Amino acid sequence: MIGPGFTLGVLGAGNMGRGIAQVAAQGGIDVLLADSQPGAAEEGRSFAAKMLARAAEKGQMSAADAEAAARRIRLVDGMAGLAAAQVIIEAIVENLAIKQQVFAELDGLCRPETVIATNTSSLLVTAVGAKCRHPARIAGMHFFNPVPLMALVEVIAGPRTDPAAIDLLMELGRRMGRTPVRVKDSPGFLVNHGGRAYTTEALRLVQESVASFADIDRIARDAGGFRMGPFELMDLTGMDVNFPATNELFVQFFGDARYRSTWLHRQMYEAGQLGRKTGRGFYAYGPDGKPELPAEPAPPQAKPARVWLWGHDAAARDRLAALAGAAGVAIDNGERPGTGVLVLVAPLAEDATATALRQGTDPTRTVAVDTIMGWSKRRTVMAPPGADPAAVDQVMALVAADGVKVVRVNDSPGFVMPRIQAVIANLGAEICQQGIASGADVDLAMKLGLNYPVGPLEGGDRLGGRTTLALLEGLHAFTGDDRYRPCPWLKRRALLGLPFATPERKR
């Protein structure tokens, strides 16, 4: 579809527009670049040429190819100069009224078959093109910042977009060296939608006083495999970005509890504690821009003499037994724990309180450990309110005896990381349920767009379908909060034993 004579128009030569022009030119595409601000287009072309030359210096391309790519970017005067392009990508200010006016003008200037795409990250594509007479050619092509370094592009179809227009944009994305995913027009599209679960669930854990933000970040990195903890991530993007975006998604989904943030998030935003850019967010930042991290205490050393074990399944109990055996701690194999014996449990979707009461053990000497996630890198321990501090310390000493890091949190069904992972999987499944994207694209987009260690549905599969469902049902029952209601897509596949990315119908 993209052959000789194909030309791409880019409207807006700012950070995003010049990046789009650069990767298009690198892909062998002729580019027409325009901007309403005097000198902005020339500045954008010069910046793109400099980046291409730098890529050649690093050996990423030849000098001849860099020069040829730079020559493919031509400047034109205003929107009229873009009329000859087969595809036009708009990358101007994120203002709906201005975008609507621009799209209406482009709609009148261009041939009916020209595809006009918006690079909006927060506005509905349908709303941007609402004043156009040819809605079939209106679409979204959402690149991520910085464009030359981010491999993903979301190709977004409105309800009246011609499928041929989407096919053309998918091919264009590949020619530009990006990985395109098909997305249905909806609030937040795919990545900005699916990414809400990680941070909002972490905020919820802090609101419930389950753990500090620093401990949650440690758990997310070590037990979850994330490059950045959720609070580090919010500090990086800034509360002035992530709070309004989160709140807007909550509003656009008509108050669905899955998208709800917390009063703490809003408080940070209104206090101007925006993160790295202001020197203080969840962390304080020194002159070098590095966070001032609270010290992590060393684990206790005195292990218990004997423990009685219970696990939610045989594998969980065996893991506890192997740990105790390796540490030289005797195991009480009686039907009930002996007098004064410390109780070590591994629940799935219950907190330590519920587990102690259901097992009939002494809550003050019952301590729970997460055997679901993080066993080899970061273990999480929790106990009921009023637990004997000495008993908890002894368990922490046992759990850390082989050198693995341990952290104590307050009582919570699902501990920390299994709870976050289940919520991430549930929101990924909801995106599939709404027909916004395929399961495969949900996983691919979240890994490329947000550097997730695994996709949301892949993460749920690793936990296990029934385990993920049990965590959600346990949280829903315990809290009564619709935030945790299992998505039908997830529930059916968990019950059938199918991977969460399984489509509704076989093609």
C-alpha positions in Angstrom: 0.0 0.0 0.0 2.9 2.3 0.7 4.9 2.6 -2.5 6.9 5.1 -4.6 5.6 8.6 -4.3 4.0 8.0 -0.8 4.3 11.1 1.3 3.6 11.7 5.0 2.5 15.0 6.3 3.3 16.0 9.9 1.5 19.0 11.5 3.4 20.3 14.5 7.2 20.3 14.8 7.5 20.1 18.6 8.9 17.3 20.6 6.5 14.7 19.2 6.1 16.0 15.7 9.9 16.2 15.0 10.3 12.7 16.4 7.6 11.3 14.1 9.2 13.0 11.2 12.6 11.6 12.1 11.5 8.0 12.4 9.4 8.3 9.2 12.4 9.6 7.2 14.6 6.9 8.7 12.1 4.4 7.3 12.5 5.8 3.8 9.3 7.9 3.8 9.1 11.4 2.3 7.9 13.8 5.0 6.2 17.2 4.7 6.6 19.1 8.0 4.6 22.2 9.0 4.0 24.3 12.1 2.0 27.4 12.8 4.7 29.0 14.8 7.3 31.0 12.7 10.6 29.1 12.6 9.3 26.0 14.5 9.3 23.7 11.5 12.9 24.6 10.6 13.9 24.1 14.2 12.2 20.7 14.2 13.9 19.6 11.0 17.3 20.7 12.3 16.8 18.8 15.5 15.8 15.7 13.6 18.8 16.0 11.3 21.0 16.3 14.4 19.6 13.2 15.9 20.1 11.3 12.7 23.7 12.4 12.5 24.2 11.4 16.2 22.8 7.9 15.3 25.3 7.6 12.6 28.1 8.6 15.0 27.0 5.8 17.3 27.1 3.3 14.5 23.3 2.8 14.4 23.2 3.8 10.7 25.6 4.9 8.1 26.4 8.6 7.6 25.0 8.4 4.0 21.7 7.0 5.3 21.5 9.7 7.9 22.0 12.4 5.4 19.5 10.8 3.0 16.9 10.6 5.8 17.4 14.2 6.7 16.9 15.3 3.1 13.5 13.5 3.1 12.1 16.0 5.6 10.8 19.0 3.7 9.2 22.1 5.1 5.9 23.5 3.9 3.8 26.5 4.7 0.8 25.7 6.9 -1.8 23.1 6.5 -2.4 23.8 2.8 1.2 22.6 2.2 0.2 19.2 3.6 -2.7 18.6 1.2 -0.7 16.4 -1.2 0.2 13.9 1.5 -1.5 10.4 1.6 -1.4 10.4 5.4 -1.3 13.4 7.7 -0.4 13.0 11.4 -1.4 15.9 13.7 0.9 16.5 16.7 -0.1 19.9 18.1 -1.2 21.1 21.5 -3.4 18.8 23.5 -6.5 21.0 23.3 -9.8 19.5 22.0 -11.2 22.8 20.6 -8.0 23.6 18.7 -7.7 20.0 17.4 -11.3 20.0 16.2 -10.7 23.2 14.3 -7.5 21.9 12.7 -9.2 18.6 11.7 -12.1 20.4 10.1 -9.7 22.6 8.1 -7.6 19.6 7.0 -10.8 17.7 6.1 -11.7 20.5 3.7 -8.2 20.9 2.2 -7.4 17.2 1.5 -8.6 14.7 -0.9 -11.3 12.4 0.6 -9.0 9.4 0.5 -6.3 11.1 2.6 -6.1 9.6 6.1 -5.8 12.1 8.9 -4.6 10.8 12.2 -4.2 12.5 15.6 -1.3 11.8 18.0 -3.5 12.7 21.0 -2.7 10.8 24.2 -5.8 11.8 26.2 -8.6 12.9 23.9 -11.1 10.6 22.1 -10.2 10.3 18.4 -14.0 10.5 17.7 -14.2 13.8 19.5 -11.2 15.2 17.7 -12.7 14.4 14.3 -16.3 15.3 15.3 -16.6 18.3 12.9 -15.2 16.4 9.9 -17.3 15.6 6.9 -15.4 12.4 6.1 -15.2 10.5 9.4 -14.1 7.3 7.6 -10.6 8.7 7.2 -10.2 10.0 10.7 -8.0 7.8 13.1 -5.5 8.0 15.8 -1.8 7.2 15.7 -0.5 7.6 19.3 3.3 7.5 19.5 5.1 7.5 22.9 7.7 10.0 24.0 10.6 10.0 23.1 9.4 8.8 19.7 12.8 7.6 18.3 13.4 5.4 21.5 9.9 4.1 22.0 9.0 1.1 19.8 5.2 1.2 20.3 2.5 3.0 18.4 -1.2 2.6 19.0 -3.3 2.7 15.9 -6.8 3.8 16.9 -10.0 3.3 15.1 -13.1 5.3 15.8 -16.6 3.9 15.3 -16.7 5.1 11.7 -13.1 4.7 10.7 -12.6 2.7 7.5 -10.7 -0.5 8.2 -8.5 0.2 5.2 -7.3 3.4 6.8 -6.3 1.4 9.9 -4.5 -1.1 7.7 -2.6 1.8 6.0 -1.5 3.2 9.4 -0.4 -0.2 10.6 1.8 -0.6 7.6 3.0 3.0 8.0 3.9 2.2 11.6 6.0 -0.8 10.6 7.8 1.2 7.9 8.7 3.8 10.6 10.3 1.0 12.6 7.6 1.0 15.3 5.5 -1.9 16.5 1.9 -1.0 15.9 -1.1 -2.4 17.8 -4.8 -2.0 16.9 -6.9 -0.2 19.4 -10.5 0.8 19.6 -11.2 4.4 20.4 -11.9 4.6 24.1 -10.6 6.6 27.2 -6.9 6.1 27.6 -6.7 3.9 24.5 -4.6 0.8 25.6 -1.4 1.7 27.5 -2.7 4.8 29.4 -5.8 2.7 30.3 -4.1 -0.5 31.3 -1.3 1.2 33.2 -3.6 2.6 35.8 -3.9 -0.6 37.8 -0.2 -0.7 38.9 -0.2 2.8 40.5 -3.8 3.0 41.8 -3.5 -0.4 43.6 -0.2 0.7 45.2 -1.9 3.9 46.3 -4.8 1.9 47.8 -2.3 -0.3 49.7 -0.8 2.8 51.3 -4.3 4.2 52.0 -5.1 1.0 53.9 -1.8 1.3 55.8 -0.7 -2.1 54.5 2.8 -0.9 53.8 4.9 2.2 53.2 5.4 3.5 49.7 9.1 2.6 50.0 8.4 -1.0 51.0 5.8 -1.3 48.2 8.4 -0.1 45.7 10.9 -2.6 47.0 8.4 -5.4 46.7 7.4 -4.4 43.2 11.0 -4.3 42.0 12.2 -7.5 43.7 9.1 -9.7 43.9 7.3 -8.3 40.8 10.3 -7.7 38.5 9.3 -4.1 37.7 12.1 -1.7 36.7 10.6 1.0 38.9 8.2 0.7 41.8 4.8 2.4 41.4 5.8 5.4 43.6 9.1 5.9 41.9 7.2 5.8 38.6 4.7 8.4 39.8 7.5 10.7 41.0 9.2 10.3 37.6 6.1 11.2 35.5 5.0 13.8 38.0 1.8 14.2 40.0 0.7 17.0 37.6 0.6 14.4 34.9 -0.5 11.2 36.5 -3.1 12.5 38.9 -5.2 14.4 36.3 -4.9 11.5 33.8 -6.0 9.0 36.4 -8.9 11.2 37.6 -10.0 11.9 34.0 -10.1 8.1 33.2 -12.2 7.6 36.3 -14.6 10.3 35.1 -14.7 9.0 31.5 -15.6 5.5 32.7 -18.4 7.0 34.7 -17.0 6.3 38.2 -15.9 2.7 37.7 -14.1 1.8 40.9 -11.3 0.1 38.9 -10.0 3.5 37.9 -10.4 5.3 41.3 -7.3 7.0 42.8 -7.0 8.1 46.4 -7.0 11.2 48.5 -3.3 10.9 49.0 -2.7 11.2 45.3 -4.8 14.3 45.1 -3.1 15.8 48.2 0.3 15.4 46.6 -0.9 17.1 43.5 -2.5 20.0 45.3 0.5 20.5 47.6 2.8 20.8 44.6 4.8 17.8 45.6 4.9 16.6 42.0 8.0 14.4 42.2 11.4 14.8 40.7 10.6 18.0 38.9 9.9 19.8 42.2 12.5 18.0 44.3 9.8 16.3 46.4 7.1 13.8 45.7 6.8 10.5 47.6 10.5 10.8 47.9 12.8 13.8 48.5 15.4 14.4 45.8 18.9 15.8 46.3 20.8 18.2 44.1 21.9 15.3 42.0 18.3 14.3 41.2 18.6 11.0 43.1 15.9 10.0 45.6 16.7 10.0 49.3 15.7 6.4 50.1 14.9 5.4 53.7 17.3 2.8 55.0 16.0 -0.8 55.0 16.4 -2.5 58.5 18.4 -5.7 58.8 16.3 -8.7 59.5 16.2 -10.2 63.0 18.5 -13.0 63.8 16.8 -15.2 66.4 14.9 -18.0 64.7 12.1 -20.0 66.4 12.9 -23.4 67.8 9.9 -25.1 66.3 7.1 -24.2 63.9 3.7 -25.6 62.9 3.0 -25.2 59.2 -0.1 -24.7 57.0 -0.3 -23.8 53.4 -3.1 -23.0 51.0 -2.0 -26.0 49.0 0.6 -28.7 49.3 3.2 -26.8 47.3 3.0 -23.8 49.6 3.4 -26.0 52.7 6.3 -27.8 51.1 8.0 -24.5 50.4 7.7 -23.5 54.1 8.9 -26.9 55.2 11.9 -26.8 53.0 12.8 -23.3 54.4 12.4 -24.5 58.0 14.5 -27.6 57.3 17.3 -25.7 55.7 17.4 -23.3 58.6 17.5 -26.1 61.2 14.1 -25.3 62.6 12.1 -28.3 63.9 8.6 -28.8 62.4 5.6 -29.7 64.6 3.7 -32.3 62.5 0.8 -32.6 65.0 -2.7 -32.1 63.8 -2.8 -29.0 66.0 0.2 -26.8 67.0 1.7 -27.7 70.4 1.7 -25.3 73.3 3.8 -22.3 72.6 4.7 -23.4 69.1 4.9 -20.6 66.5 2.5 -21.0 63.6 3.7 -20.2 60.1 1.0 -20.1 57.4 0.9 -19.4 53.6 -2.6 -18.2 52.7 -3.7 -17.4 49.2 -6.6 -14.9 49.2 -7.0 -14.4 53.0 -5.2 -12.2 55.4 -3.4 -13.7 58.4 -6.3 -12.8 60.7 -8.8 -14.8 58.7 -6.4 -17.7 58.3 -5.7 -17.9 62.1 -9.4 -17.8 62.9 -10.3 -20.4 60.3 -7.4 -22.7 61.4 -8.2 -22.2 65.0 -4.6 -21.1 65.8 -3.5 -18.4 68.3 -3.6 -15.1 66.3 -0.9 -13.6 68.4 1.5 -16.3 67.3 0.3 -16.9 63.7 2.4 -15.3 61.0 1.8 -15.4 57.3 4.4 -15.5 54.5 3.8 -14.9 50.8 4.8 -18.1 48.9 3.1 -16.9 45.7 5.5 -14.1 44.4 9.0 -13.1 45.1 10.2 -16.2 46.9 13.7 -16.1 45.5 14.3 -12.3 45.7 12.0 -10.7 48.2 9.7 -12.4 50.8 6.8 -10.6 52.4 5.6 -11.4 55.9 2.4 -10.2 57.7 0.6 -10.9 60.9 -2.8 -10.1 62.6 -3.2 -7.0 64.6 -1.9 -7.6 68.2 0.6 -10.2 67.1 3.4 -11.0 69.5 6.4 -8.9 68.1 8.8 -11.6 69.2 6.9 -14.2 67.2 7.0 -12.0 64.1 10.7 -11.3 64.5 11.4 -15.0 64.8 9.5 -15.7 61.6 11.3 -12.9 59.8 14.7 -14.4 60.9 13.6 -17.8 59.6 12.3 -16.4 56.3 15.6 -14.5 55.8 17.9 -17.3 57.0 19.0 -18.2 53.4 19.9 -14.6 52.6 16.7 -13.6 50.7 15.5 -10.1 51.6 12.3 -9.9 53.8 9.9 -7.1 54.5 7.0 -7.0 57.0 3.7 -5.5 56.0 0.4 -5.2 57.8 -2.5 -7.6 57.3 -3.9 -7.8 53.8 -5.7 -10.4 51.6 -3.2 -11.2 48.9 -0.2 -9.6 50.6 1.2 -6.9 48.2 2.6 -8.1 44.9 0.0 -10.9 44.3 -2.7 -8.3 45.0 -1.2 -5.8 42.6 -0.6 -8.5 39.9 -4.1 -9.7 40.1 -5.5 -6.2 39.7 -3.2 -5.6 36.7 -4.4 -8.8 35.1 -8.1 -8.0 35.8 -7.8 -4.6 34.1 -6.0 -6.1 31.1 -8.8 -8.6 30.8 -11.4 -5.8 31.0 -9.7 -4.1 28.0 -10.2 -7.4 26.1 -13.8 -7.7 27.3 -14.6 -4.3 26.0 -13.1 -5.1 22.6 -10.5 -2.3 22.9 -7.6 -4.6 21.9 -6.7 -8.3 21.6 -5.1 -10.1 24.5 -1.8 -10.5 22.6 -1.7 -6.7 21.9 -2.5 -5.9 25.5 0.5 -7.8 26.7 2.7 -6.5 23.9 1.7 -2.9 24.4 2.3 -2.9 28.1 5.7 -4.4 27.8 6.8 -2.0 25.0 4.9 1.1 26.3 5.5 0.8 30.0 8.4 -1.6 30.3 6.4 -4.1 32.2 8.4 -7.3 32.9 5.4 -9.4 31.6 2.1 -8.3 30.1 -1.0 -8.1 32.3 -2.5 -11.3 31.0 0.9 -13.1 31.0 1.3 -12.0 34.6 -2.1 -13.5 35.4 -1.2 -16.7 33.7 2.1 -17.0 35.7 0.2 -16.6 38.9 -2.3 -19.2 37.6 -5.8 -18.5 36.3 -7.6 -19.9 39.4 -5.1 -18.2 41.7 -5.7 -14.8 40.1 -9.4 -15.3 40.3 -9.2 -16.4 43.9 -7.2 -13.3 44.8 -9.8 -11.0 43.2 -12.8 -12.8 44.7 -11.1 -12.8 48.1 -10.4 -9.1 47.9 -13.9 -8.4 46.6 -15.5 -10.4 49.4 -13.3 -8.9 52.1 -13.5 -5.2 51.1 -16.9 -5.1 49.4 -15.2 -2.8 46.9 -16.2 -3.2 43.2 -12.7 -2.3 42.3 -11.9 -6.0 42.7 -14.9 -7.5 40.9 -13.5 -10.1 38.5 -13.9 -9.3 34.9 -16.1 -11.9 33.0 -13.3 -12.4 30.5 -10.9 -13.3 33.3 -13.4 -15.4 35.2 -14.4 -17.6 32.3 -10.9 -18.3 31.2 -9.8 -19.0 34.8 -12.6 -21.5 35.3 -12.0 -23.2 31.9 -8.2 -23.4 32.5 -7.5 -21.3 29.4 -4.7 -18.6 29.0 -6.1 -15.2 29.6 -5.3 -14.0 26.1 -7.5 -16.7 24.5 -9.9 -14.9 22.1 -13.6 -15.3 22.2 -13.8 -17.1 18.9 -11.5 -19.3 17.0 -10.8 -17.7 13.6 
